[in-house]
Structures are given as C-alpha cells and as structure tokens.
Amino acid sequence: MAKDPDIKARSRRVTAQMIADLAGVSRSAVSRAFTKGGYVEAEKRQRIYEVAAEHGYQPNALAASLQGGRSQLVAVVAGDFRNTHDSEFTFKLCTALNKSGLWPLLIASEDEASGITVEDALRFPLDAIVIRGGSMSASLVTRCSKLGIPMICYGRPLGNIEADAVFCQNAAGMRKIVDVLLARGRRNFGFVAGPPGYHSSDERRKGLLDALADAGLALRSEHQGDFNVNDGYAATLRMMDECTDIDAIVCANDASAVGALGALQSLGKNVPNDVSVTGFDDAEMARWPMFSLTTVSNPISPTVEAVVRLIERRLSDLGASSQTLEIVPEVQLRQTH
C-alpha cells in the first residue's frame, strides 16, 4: 500500500482523491465505500477505511448532497435568546430539523452586531430560511425568491409579502386571559408591555384593551420592559407606586410576570388574593412550582411542526402558493390569577 507522510502538509482537508491514490483504487470506489448501499468489494472497502482512518479523512456531506440538488441546509434566524420562549422554540426547531434530515445553520440575530447576517447566510446553498417575523422585509423575500430559496416566517403574519408564515393568535389569547380575570372580579388592570415595535407585545396589548373596552373599563397603568424578569420587577414597582388599587397585572410574557411576582412579594402583596398576575407564552419557568404562573400558551410544538411541514411542502413543490397558519393559544390556569 502506498504511503505519503506529507499528505496533511499539502492540504488542510484530506480529499477522496488522495485516499483513492493511497489505497490504489478509483475515486468512485471511495465514494461508494462511504455511501450507504454503495457496492465495493469487502477487501477493497476495508483497505479504503484503513487508509481513511490513518489520514483523517471524512466524506464531505455537503458536497455529496449537492450532487443530488439538495444541501439539507436550513438557515434559522433566531429570536432573542434572553427570551425563554424564543430559546425553547429555537432548540426544538433545530431538533425537529435534524430529525427530518435537515441541517440548521443558526444565526443568533438578524442584527449586523451578531457577526453573521442573513445576507452572509445567502452565500450558502440553502434549502430554506426560517426567520423571525420582524426580520423579514419584502426585499429579502424577493431576493430569496430569485435564488429559489423558500422562506418561512414565524411569529407574525406577513400581510402582502409572499412567503409562508406561522404565528400565534396573540390578541385572541390575551382576550381569553382577560376574560378569566374579569370573571374573577378584577377591575383595575395594569400592563407590563414588551419592547416597542414587537408585534407580539403590540397584539397582546390590543387584545387587552379590546377586552377591557368590551367590559366598559380602561387600562389604569402601563409600563414597558424588555421581556425579562428585571424589567418586569421594576415596571411593577412603578405601577404599584402610581396606582395603589391595581388588582390585576397582565404581562406581555412570562419572564415579565415572574418579575412582577417578585415585586409584589417585596411589597407584601399576596398573589392572587390582593393582586392577580398573568403571563403569556407558557415558557418552562411558568410551570415551575415556585411560580405556578397562570398564563396563555404560545404553543411551541405545534408551531415547530407547522414550520417543518411548510419546509417539506416547499421543497417538494417550489411553485406552491404561500400559506399562513395560525396557532390557537389557550389559557393555562394555575395559581396566580
């Protein structure tokens, strides 16, 4: 068997042709040896494996997949990892993509400050892009369309933009939780909002205001946060300082609600006897016994399943018309309402 001790010095990546030369076989034999179901004589296959192991060779899965016209690469532009719902969603989506034989290319944010942008990702031979709704512009959709890359948006409807979308009915979910609080006799509502311009927070606020208006009530107090525990804590302290008769604090997400619980505890308020607190999303922390937070589900598993289903549909028929799928939220009654 021929040996070449300088093979790694000549190339940072050992190629199939190098292994073929060292093993004294054809390039196609190396390819078949590492292809499931490919025929190579047993003795020859063993020789190829030994040479490959000695020189650190691994087949290039991306190059192999491209020969069939598919890369299996799906760019995932994640939301805010500080938001527990976004981080849970991203983890489950990546897991589901792997189970479907797809490779997620994870981009932490659409912001240039993250180092890698969507434009950078478009340099790869992508099969699809899954992107947070606020990051999807009409120009990006047009560019991806020209490249033949299907786009799936999660988190918000797209209006006139021609791309697939999956989103939770945020306003409807908020109306449901407000109806529960009204039935409990709550009349003085405060709202801990999310960041300005966030579709989910805006829609949840709209659902809250509409439900209160239908009951002949108005929002007593509102403070903004950044969808995190610390801002929920600070917002609640300000709210209770300016409106001492608040008896229901509705939060735009669960992390804010956990902060509200901490603030009320520091003020000596009993939840739910003195003040009701609700969240939105049904993140993992909402289910922890120490919080047992009454909230609205923003179901992750059905959303992930819908996203993967839309990807598979697009890959089987690139010319298919765009679809919008709405996820129905449900109230999760626990101990804080």
N, C-alpha and C positions, 0 to 999 in steps of 0.2 A: 504493500500500500504506500503510495507516495505521501511524503510529509513536507510541509512547508512551515518552518518555525516563524517565518516573518509575516504570516498571513494577517495577524492582528495589527502589525505595524503599518501595513499598507492600507488598511480600511478600518474605520471605527465600527462598521457593521459588516459582519460576515455574510456573504451572499450565497444564494443557492448555486450559482455557477462555480463559486470557489469550492463548495462542498462536492459538487459533481466532479470537478477536476481532481480533487484529493482522493475521492472514492473510486475514481476510474469509471464513472457512469455518466449517463446523459443528464442534462439539466431537467428534462421532463421526468426522468426517473426519480430525481429528488423531489420534484413537485408531487408526483403520485404517491411517494412514500409518506408524505405528510398530509395527504388528502384522504379523508375518511372514504373508504370504499375503493380507493385507487389501487390498481394491481401492480405489484412489484414482487419478483421472486423473493422468497423468505431470506435467503442468504444475502442477496443484494440489499434488501431492506435493512437487515441487521448491520451491514457494513456502513450504509448511509447514516444510520442512527449513531453508530460509534464515532464516526468522523464528526458529525454534527455536535455531539456531546463534548468531544475533545476541544473543538474550536468555538464553542459557544454560539452555535447557530440556532436561530428560531425563525420559522417562516413569517413573512410579512402578511399578517391577516388582512390589513387594509388593501394592500396591492392585490391579494388574491380575490377579495370581494369585488374590487373594481373591475376585474375581468368579467364578472357577471353583470356589470352595470349598476351595482348597488354597493354603497360603502358601509351601510348599517350605522353610520354616524348621525346622531340627532343632537343638535345644539340645544341646550337648555339654559335660557337666560333666567336666572333665579330671582326671587324677590329679596326682601330684606332678611338676612339670616338672624338678625336680632329679634325678628317677629317669629314667635314659636310656631305659628301656623304655617308660615312660609317655609321654615326649615323642615317641618314634618312633611309638608307637601313635596318638597324637593327630594327628600330622602326616599319617599315612597314612589315617586315618579321614576327616579333613577333605578330603583329596584325593579319596577314593572317593565321598564325599557330593557333591562338586562334579561329578564325572563322571556321577553319577546325576541331575543336575539339581536337587540339594538344596543349601540354603544353611546351613552350620553357624553357629550362634550360640554362640561359645566362652565358657565360664565357667571361669576359671582354677582355681577351687576351690569346694567346697560350703561353705567356711567364710565367715562373715559378714565376716571381715577382708579378704577378697578384693574387697570393694566391691559386687559384684553376686552375688546368691544365686539359688538355684533358684526361690524364690518370686518374685523380680523377673522371672525369665525367663518365668514362667507368665502374665505380663501380655501377652506377645506371642502372636499366633495361631499357636502351634507345631503342626507336623505330627507331631512325635515328640520324645522326650528320650532321649539316650544318657547313661548316668550310671555312675560308678564304684560298684562294688557296696557298699562300706562306707557310701555316702551315701544308700542307698535304704531309706527307712523304709516301714512299712505305711501310715502316714497319708499319706505323699506319693503312694504308688501309688493310694490311694483318691481323693485329690484329683484326680490326673491322670485317673483313670478317669471321674470325674464331668464333667470338662472334655472328655472324648473324646480325650485325648492318649495315644497308645501310649508305653510305656516299655520301654527295652531296657537291661538291666544287663550290664556286662562285668566280669570279674574274680573273680566268686564265684557260687555257687548261692544261690537266694533262699528256699529252704525253702517255707513256706506262702504267701509273697507271690505274688499273681497278676500276674506280669509276665514278659516274655521275658528269658532270660539266656544269656550265652555265657561260658564260663570254661575255664581250663586245668586239667588233672588234676594239680595240684601235688604231692600226696602220691605219686602213681604215678610222676611224673617224678623225684622225689627218690629213690625206691627204686631206680630204674634206675641212677642215677649212683653210689649207694652200693654196688650190686652190682658195678659196674666196679671200684671201689676195693677191695672185699673180694677180688675175683679177683686184684688186683694185690698182695695180701698185706698190705694196711693193716689195722691193728687198734686203733690209738689215735686216736680221732676227736675233733676239736673242731668246734664250730659257731658261726659268726658269724650271729646272728639279725637279723631286721629289727625295726622299731618294734613295741612292744606293741600287741596288738589288730588287727594287719594280718592279714587272712585268708590271704593268700598265704604270709607267713612262718610262720604257725601251722601251715598244712597241710604246708608243706615240712619243718618241724621234726617233725611227726607221721610223715611218710614216712621220715625219717632214723631216728627212734627205733624205729619198727616194723622197719625193715630190720636195724638193729643187734641188736634183740632176737631176731629170727629166726636171727641168726648167733651168739647167745649172748654178745653184747657190750653194753656200756653206754657212753653218751657220757661222755668224760673231762672235757671242758671246754666251757663255753658263755658267750659274751659277746654283748651286744646292741649294735646300731648303728642308724643311721638310713638304711640303704640307700645310703650314699655311700662314696666312696673313703677319706676321712679317718677315718671311724668303723671301716671295715674294717682300716685300718692300725693304729689304736690298740687295737682288740679283739684283733688277732693278737699284738701285743707283750705284752699282758697274759696272753693264753693261753699263749704260749711261756714266759713267766716262771714261771707256776704249774705247768705240765706240760711239762717239757723233752723228754719222749719222744713228744709228739704227732707222728704221721706222716701225718695226713690232716686238712686243714681244709676243711670243707664250708661254703659261704657261701650265704645266702638269696637273694642276687642277684649279678650280675656286677660291679657297682661295688664292692661289699664285697670280692669276690675280688681285684679289681685292687689294692685297698688291702692285702690280705693278701700279695700277691706282693711289694709294695714293702717291707713289714715284714720278710718273710723274707730278702729281699735285704740289708737293713740289718743283719740278724743273721748274715749269712754262710752262710745255709742255701741248699742247692741244690734247686731245683724242677725236676723231680719226684723226683730221687734221694733227697733227705733227707725231703722233705715233699710230699705231693700237695695240690693246691689245685683246687677246683671252684667254679663259679658256678651261676647259674640265670637264664634269660631268653634268652640268646644275643643280647644287645644288640650294637650295631655295634662297640663297643670290644673285645668279646670276640674279634672276628675280626681285630683289628689284629695284624700280625706281631710287634710288640714284646711282646704278651701271649700270643697264640695260646692262649687260655683254653679248657680243657675245661669244658663247661657243659651245661645242659639247655635245649633250645629252648622258649620260650613263644611259639609262632608268631604273629606279628603279622598277616601277610597273610590266613591262614585265619580269624582272629578278626574282622578288619575285614570280610571278605567275608560272614561269618555275620551280623554286625551289620546290614550294609546289606540283606542278604536278608530279615532279620526285619522291618526297617523297611518294605521294599516289600510284604512279605506283610501286615503290619498295615494299611498304607494302602489296600490293595486289599480287605481284609476286616477291619473294625474289630472284628467279633464273633468273630474266630478265637480258639481256645483258646491259652493261653500255651505257649511252647516253651522247653526248656532244651537247649542244645547244648554238648557237652563237646569240647574241643580236646585231642588226644593229643600230649603232649610227647615229644621224642626226644633221646637223648644225642648231643652233638656232641664227638667225641673229637679233641683237639688235642694240645698239648704239656705240659700242667701236671698230668696225673694219674699 
